[in-house]
Amino acid sequence: MDFQTIFDVKSLEDNELGHLEYIINSPSYSQVFEPYLQRMRNSLNLLLLSPSQERKDQYPDDFIRGGIIIIDGLLKFCKQLVEETEIERIARAQQALPEEEMYQYLKQEGYMKPVIGIQIPPEEDF
Protein backbone atom coordinates (compact mmCIF):
# COMPACT_ATOMS: atom_id res chain seq x y z
CA MET A 1 0.00 0.00 0.00
CA ASP A 2 1.28 3.47 -0.88
CA PHE A 3 1.23 5.45 2.36
CA GLN A 4 2.40 8.63 0.62
CA THR A 5 -1.12 9.27 -0.63
CA ILE A 6 -2.41 9.21 2.95
CA PHE A 7 0.61 10.68 4.76
CA ASP A 8 1.60 13.38 2.26
CA VAL A 9 4.62 15.26 3.56
CA LYS A 10 4.41 17.73 0.68
CA SER A 11 1.05 19.00 1.92
CA LEU A 12 2.73 20.38 5.05
CA GLU A 13 4.32 23.81 5.27
CA ASP A 14 7.90 24.26 6.47
CA ASN A 15 6.71 25.48 9.87
CA GLU A 16 4.53 22.38 10.32
CA LEU A 17 7.35 20.11 9.17
CA GLY A 18 9.66 21.75 11.69
CA HIS A 19 7.22 21.12 14.53
CA LEU A 20 6.72 17.48 13.52
CA GLU A 21 10.45 16.95 13.14
CA TYR A 22 11.00 18.44 16.60
CA ILE A 23 8.47 16.03 18.11
CA ILE A 24 9.79 12.99 16.26
CA ASN A 25 13.41 13.75 17.20
CA SER A 26 12.56 14.13 20.88
CA PRO A 27 13.28 11.31 23.33
CA SER A 28 9.57 11.30 24.19
CA TYR A 29 8.81 9.99 20.72
CA SER A 30 11.59 7.40 20.42
CA GLN A 31 11.48 6.18 24.03
CA VAL A 32 7.75 6.37 24.76
CA PHE A 33 5.39 7.03 21.86
CA GLU A 34 6.99 4.87 19.15
CA PRO A 35 7.23 1.80 21.45
CA TYR A 36 3.64 2.48 22.55
CA LEU A 37 2.49 2.43 18.91
CA GLN A 38 4.41 -0.79 18.28
CA ARG A 39 2.83 -2.43 21.35
CA MET A 40 -0.59 -1.25 20.21
CA ARG A 41 0.07 -2.76 16.77
CA ASN A 42 1.15 -6.05 18.35
CA SER A 43 -1.99 -6.08 20.51
CA LEU A 44 -4.16 -5.54 17.44
CA ASN A 45 -2.32 -8.38 15.68
CA LEU A 46 -3.01 -10.73 18.59
CA LEU A 47 -6.62 -9.60 18.73
CA LEU A 48 -7.01 -10.34 15.03
CA LEU A 49 -5.87 -13.92 15.64
CA SER A 50 -8.74 -14.52 18.05
CA PRO A 51 -11.47 -16.32 16.07
CA SER A 52 -14.26 -15.88 18.66
CA GLN A 53 -17.55 -14.41 17.53
CA GLU A 54 -17.64 -12.23 20.65
CA ARG A 55 -14.37 -10.56 19.59
CA LYS A 56 -15.65 -10.17 16.03
CA ASP A 57 -18.84 -8.54 17.29
CA GLN A 58 -16.89 -6.10 19.45
CA TYR A 59 -13.96 -5.51 17.06
CA PRO A 60 -14.61 -6.54 13.43
CA ASP A 61 -11.64 -7.82 11.43
CA ASP A 62 -11.70 -4.80 9.12
CA PHE A 63 -11.56 -2.43 12.10
CA ILE A 64 -8.49 -4.21 13.48
CA ARG A 65 -6.78 -4.39 10.08
CA GLY A 66 -7.43 -0.68 9.57
CA GLY A 67 -5.82 0.06 12.93
CA ILE A 68 -2.75 -1.99 12.02
CA ILE A 69 -2.44 -0.27 8.64
CA ILE A 70 -2.74 3.22 10.10
CA ILE A 71 -0.13 2.48 12.79
CA ASP A 72 2.23 1.05 10.15
CA GLY A 73 1.68 4.14 8.03
CA LEU A 74 2.25 6.51 10.92
CA LEU A 75 5.50 4.78 11.94
CA LYS A 76 6.71 4.79 8.34
CA PHE A 77 5.69 8.44 7.91
CA CYS A 78 7.67 9.50 10.97
CA LYS A 79 10.77 7.64 9.83
CA GLN A 80 10.46 9.01 6.29
CA LEU A 81 9.89 12.56 7.55
CA VAL A 82 13.10 12.54 9.56
CA GLU A 83 15.12 11.03 6.69
CA GLU A 84 13.79 13.50 4.09
CA THR A 85 14.16 16.58 6.24
CA GLU A 86 17.67 15.53 7.30
CA ILE A 87 18.80 15.25 3.67
CA GLU A 88 17.18 18.57 2.76
CA ARG A 89 18.65 20.32 5.80
CA ILE A 90 22.15 19.04 4.98
CA ALA A 91 21.81 20.19 1.37
CA ARG A 92 20.58 23.68 2.43
CA ALA A 93 23.37 23.99 4.98
CA GLN A 94 26.00 23.05 2.43
CA GLN A 95 24.67 25.58 -0.09
CA ALA A 96 24.83 28.32 2.54
CA LEU A 97 28.50 27.68 3.37
CA PRO A 98 31.14 30.04 2.00
CA GLU A 99 33.66 28.36 -0.31
CA GLU A 100 36.40 28.15 2.33
CA GLU A 101 34.07 26.53 4.89
CA MET A 102 32.74 24.16 2.24
CA TYR A 103 36.33 23.18 1.39
CA GLN A 104 37.10 22.59 5.08
CA TYR A 105 33.92 20.51 5.45
CA LEU A 106 34.71 18.38 2.39
CA LYS A 107 38.31 18.01 3.57
CA GLN A 108 37.12 16.90 7.02
CA GLU A 109 34.75 14.36 5.44
CA GLY A 110 37.63 12.95 3.36
CA TYR A 111 36.50 14.18 -0.06
CA MET A 112 39.43 16.59 -0.44
CA LYS A 113 43.00 15.50 -0.02
CA PRO A 114 46.09 17.67 -0.17
CA VAL A 115 48.24 17.38 -3.26
CA ILE A 116 51.59 15.89 -2.28
CA GLY A 117 54.79 16.21 -4.23
CA ILE A 118 54.28 19.58 -5.89
CA GLN A 119 56.81 22.19 -4.91
CA ILE A 120 55.56 25.73 -5.44
CA PRO A 121 58.04 28.47 -4.65
CA PRO A 122 56.61 30.87 -2.04
CA GLU A 123 56.89 33.84 -4.43
CA GLU A 124 54.63 32.06 -6.96
CA ASP A 125 52.08 30.92 -4.41
CA PHE A 126 48.80 32.75 -4.53
N, C-alpha and C positions, 0 to 999 in steps of 0.2 A: 504494500500500500504506500502511496506517495504522500507522506506527511507534510510536504512543503505546501500543498494546496490548503491544508487546514492550518498549519503553523507557519504562516507566511512572514518571514523576517522582514521582507522588503516593504510590508505595509506599515512598519513601525518607523517613527521619526527618530533622528539621532538621539534626542533627549530621552525618549522611551527606551531605546536600545541601551543607553548608558545606565539607566536605572535597573533594567533587567540584568545587565552584565554585572553591576554592583552586587545585586542580590545573589546571583548564581556563583560569583567568585567569593562570597562570604563563607566563613566556616559554618554558619547556620544552615546553609544549603547543603554543603557537602557532608557535614557530620550529622545533621538531623533530618532535613526535609527529603533529600534524595534517598537515604536509607528507609525513611518512612514510606515513600512512594513504592520502593522496591518490595517492602514487606506487604504493603497493601496489594500490590500486583500478585505476589505469591499467595496471599490469602484468597484472592479472587480465583486464581488458578485452582487451588484446592477446593474451593466452593463449587467450581464448575465440574469437578470430578465426582461430586456427590450426585448419584442418580435418583435420589428420593423425590417423590412427587411434592412433598411438603416444601423442599428447597426450591423446586421449580415453580411452585405457586408463589413463593415469597420473592425469589430472585430468578426470573426467567434466564435461560441460557444467553439470549441476545443481550440482555442487560449486563450480564457478567462479561461477555466478550467485548462489549462496547467499553466497559470500564478498563479492561486490560489494554485494549487498543489505544485509548486516550492516555493512559499512563505511559505506555511505550512511546507514544508520540511526544508527550511532554518531556520525558527523559531525553529522547533523541534531540528535540528542539533545543533544550538547554545546552547539551553538549555541542551541537552545531553552532549555536549562537556564540558561545565562547570561542570556538575555533575560528569562525568567520571574522569576528570582531578583532581577535588577536592578530590575524593576518593583515587586516585592513589597518589596524593601529600601527603595526610595524612598518607597513609600506608608507603611511602618512608621515611617520616619524623620520624615516629615512629620507623622504623627499624634502623635509624641512631642514635637514642638516646642511650646514655650509660644507663646501668641498673638503676643507682640511679635516673637519670632524668626521665626514663620511669616509675619508681615506683612513683615519685612525680607527674607525669602527671596522672597516673591511680588513685592515691590517690585524686588528685584535682577533677577528673571527677566522683569520688564516687565509683570506682570499688574496691578500697582497703580501708579497714577499720582497725583501730588499734585493736589489741586483748586486751580485757579488762578482768581483773581478774587474770591474771597470774603474780605472784610475782617471779622475777628472782633476786637473790642476785647480787649486783654489781660485785663481784669477779668472778661470773660465766657468766656474760654477755660478749658477744663477742665484 
